[in-house]
């Protein structure tokens, strides 16, 4: 996202993922072969691969957007979640409620509810959709793991830890 609120992309463009739409934006989220961005008028624009419908957002007004592997989710103005694209693992079937943050991973999605608790849905093969109890201010879903930021600034992670990715340093 440039300072003039336009988007610049680079790298592989096999699916058009490095060819963003014109216009002004407040946020951008990229994934493997597609990306989505929040326009200044709060509509979502997506581009790149659309084999699973991940680049076809609904015509709603959003305040946040997150691109996953073959799905995407957005927080609507009322705080509810809407997801689109692949749903084979349930990653595009969010729970009801209001949210302040959302992050889409490979085949799972996680969000921070309005009460600051973490909830996840979708694939849980590695425990990536089984968050610890407690509150958080931000969440980031990865391929097979997820991390969140606690209110005190500490990171907490769960899921696959084969390479130490779910063991953040202390302090």
RODO-5763 format. One record per residue (C-alpha): residue in three letters; x, y, z. Coordinates in pm, whole numbers, plus 50000, padded with zeros to 5 digits. Example, Ala and Ser with C-alpha at 12.3 -4.5 7.8 and 13.67 -1.06 7.14 Angstrom:
<sites>
+-----+-------+-------+-------+
:  aa :    px :    py :    pz :
+-----+-------+-------+-------+
: ala : 51230 : 49550 : 50780 :
: ser : 51367 : 49894 : 50714 :
+-----+-------+-------+-------+
</sites>
This chain:
<sites>
+-----+-------+-------+-------+
:  aa :    px :    py :    pz :
+-----+-------+-------+-------+
: unk : 50000 : 50000 : 50000 :
: unk : 50162 : 50322 : 49885 :
: unk : 50139 : 50653 : 50070 :
: unk : 49894 : 50776 : 49803 :
: unk : 49668 : 50478 : 49892 :
: unk : 49729 : 50293 : 49564 :
: unk : 49859 : 49937 : 49554 :
: unk : 50186 : 49817 : 49405 :
: unk : 50253 : 49443 : 49361 :
: unk : 50554 : 49252 : 49227 :
: unk : 50672 : 48895 : 49179 :
: unk : 50503 : 48608 : 48999 :
: unk : 50199 : 48716 : 48802 :
: unk : 50085 : 48377 : 48667 :
: unk : 49731 : 48433 : 48794 :
: unk : 49724 : 48812 : 48782 :
: unk : 49811 : 48834 : 49152 :
: unk : 50069 : 49107 : 49085 :
: unk : 49820 : 49318 : 48884 :
: unk : 49610 : 49508 : 49140 :
: unk : 49307 : 49714 : 49043 :
: unk : 49325 : 50090 : 49024 :
: unk : 49175 : 50310 : 49291 :
: unk : 49250 : 50404 : 49649 :
: unk : 49269 : 50161 : 49940 :
: unk : 49320 : 50152 : 50315 :
: unk : 49440 : 49792 : 50353 :
: unk : 49580 : 49506 : 50143 :
: unk : 49613 : 49134 : 50221 :
: unk : 49790 : 48893 : 49990 :
: unk : 49804 : 48516 : 49976 :
: unk : 49960 : 48256 : 49747 :
: unk : 49788 : 48333 : 49414 :
: unk : 49539 : 48608 : 49500 :
: unk : 49506 : 48925 : 49702 :
: unk : 49224 : 49136 : 49843 :
: unk : 49216 : 49498 : 49949 :
: unk : 48978 : 49732 : 50126 :
: unk : 48882 : 50031 : 49911 :
: unk : 48842 : 50373 : 50070 :
: unk : 48464 : 50337 : 50016 :
: unk : 48479 : 50011 : 50225 :
: unk : 48414 : 49775 : 49932 :
: unk : 48654 : 49483 : 49891 :
: unk : 48842 : 49425 : 49566 :
: unk : 49022 : 49095 : 49500 :
: unk : 49240 : 48988 : 49208 :
: unk : 49442 : 48689 : 49095 :
: unk : 49337 : 48324 : 49099 :
: unk : 48961 : 48275 : 49134 :
: unk : 48934 : 47895 : 49091 :
: unk : 48752 : 47863 : 49426 :
: unk : 48577 : 48202 : 49420 :
: unk : 48838 : 48357 : 49651 :
: unk : 48867 : 48663 : 49426 :
: unk : 48490 : 48724 : 49410 :
: unk : 48399 : 48917 : 49725 :
: unk : 48037 : 48996 : 49803 :
: unk : 47914 : 49351 : 49745 :
: unk : 47908 : 49450 : 50113 :
: unk : 48072 : 49721 : 50323 :
: unk : 48376 : 49602 : 50524 :
: unk : 48621 : 49741 : 50779 :
: unk : 48886 : 49465 : 50752 :
: unk : 48982 : 49195 : 50499 :
: unk : 49208 : 48888 : 50511 :
: unk : 49323 : 48667 : 50223 :
: unk : 49382 : 48297 : 50287 :
: unk : 49511 : 48022 : 50062 :
: unk : 49191 : 47977 : 49855 :
: unk : 48947 : 48180 : 50062 :
: unk : 48909 : 48528 : 50210 :
: unk : 48714 : 48683 : 50495 :
: unk : 48610 : 49032 : 50589 :
: unk : 48471 : 49205 : 50894 :
: unk : 48153 : 49390 : 50799 :
: unk : 48069 : 49734 : 50939 :
: unk : 47838 : 49568 : 51195 :
: unk : 48131 : 49355 : 51323 :
: unk : 48005 : 49030 : 51175 :
: unk : 48217 : 48814 : 50947 :
: unk : 48158 : 48718 : 50584 :
: unk : 48387 : 48472 : 50407 :
: unk : 48403 : 48353 : 50045 :
: unk : 48594 : 48098 : 49842 :
: unk : 48684 : 47738 : 49928 :
: unk : 48507 : 47590 : 50232 :
: unk : 48620 : 47224 : 50222 :
: unk : 48757 : 47248 : 50576 :
: unk : 48494 : 47492 : 50704 :
: unk : 48740 : 47784 : 50682 :
: unk : 48478 : 48001 : 50511 :
: unk : 48203 : 47924 : 50765 :
: unk : 48266 : 48173 : 51047 :
: unk : 48085 : 48156 : 51379 :
: unk : 47827 : 48422 : 51462 :
: unk : 47924 : 48720 : 51671 :
: unk : 48114 : 49044 : 51638 :
: unk : 48486 : 49064 : 51564 :
: unk : 48766 : 49321 : 51575 :
: unk : 49033 : 49125 : 51381 :
: unk : 49044 : 48836 : 51133 :
: unk : 49322 : 48639 : 50964 :
: unk : 49287 : 48367 : 50701 :
: unk : 49546 : 48088 : 50682 :
: unk : 49587 : 47783 : 50462 :
: unk : 49266 : 47595 : 50544 :
: unk : 49169 : 47771 : 50867 :
: unk : 49067 : 48116 : 50981 :
: unk : 49096 : 48288 : 51319 :
: unk : 48944 : 48600 : 51463 :
: unk : 48944 : 48818 : 51772 :
: unk : 48593 : 48862 : 51907 :
: unk : 48461 : 49193 : 52042 :
: unk : 48537 : 49062 : 52395 :
: unk : 48904 : 49015 : 52286 :
: unk : 48891 : 48634 : 52296 :
: unk : 49037 : 48425 : 52013 :
: unk : 48830 : 48184 : 51806 :
: unk : 48930 : 47975 : 51506 :
: unk : 48751 : 47749 : 51257 :
: unk : 48843 : 47519 : 50973 :
: unk : 49123 : 47261 : 50954 :
: unk : 49269 : 47167 : 51293 :
: unk : 49503 : 46884 : 51186 :
: unk : 49802 : 47049 : 51358 :
: unk : 49603 : 47224 : 51633 :
: unk : 49612 : 47553 : 51440 :
: unk : 49240 : 47609 : 51508 :
: unk : 49262 : 47535 : 51882 :
: unk : 49366 : 47867 : 52039 :
: unk : 49465 : 47901 : 52404 :
: unk : 49230 : 48071 : 52644 :
: unk : 49278 : 48436 : 52724 :
: unk : 49255 : 48761 : 52535 :
: unk : 49443 : 48902 : 52237 :
: unk : 49457 : 49221 : 52033 :
: unk : 49570 : 49075 : 51700 :
: unk : 49585 : 48732 : 51532 :
: unk : 49777 : 48594 : 51233 :
: unk : 49690 : 48257 : 51079 :
: unk : 49968 : 48080 : 50891 :
: unk : 49991 : 47754 : 50701 :
: unk : 49968 : 47506 : 50991 :
: unk : 50002 : 47737 : 51291 :
: unk : 49857 : 48059 : 51429 :
: unk : 49997 : 48336 : 51649 :
: unk : 49831 : 48612 : 51847 :
: unk : 49943 : 48918 : 52035 :
: unk : 49835 : 48942 : 52398 :
: unk : 49732 : 49280 : 52547 :
: unk : 50067 : 49293 : 52734 :
: unk : 50256 : 49262 : 52402 :
: unk : 50355 : 48897 : 52446 :
: unk : 50317 : 48663 : 52150 :
: unk : 50140 : 48329 : 52186 :
: unk : 50135 : 48065 : 51913 :
: unk : 49976 : 47723 : 51860 :
: unk : 49966 : 47450 : 51600 :
: unk : 50253 : 47294 : 51407 :
: unk : 50588 : 47351 : 51575 :
: unk : 50819 : 47130 : 51365 :
: unk : 51042 : 47428 : 51287 :
: unk : 50989 : 47624 : 51607 :
: unk : 50727 : 47849 : 51444 :
: unk : 50489 : 47808 : 51739 :
: unk : 50753 : 47881 : 52006 :
: unk : 50793 : 48260 : 52014 :
: unk : 51088 : 48397 : 52213 :
: unk : 51012 : 48530 : 52557 :
: unk : 51036 : 48899 : 52627 :
+-----+-------+-------+-------+
</sites>
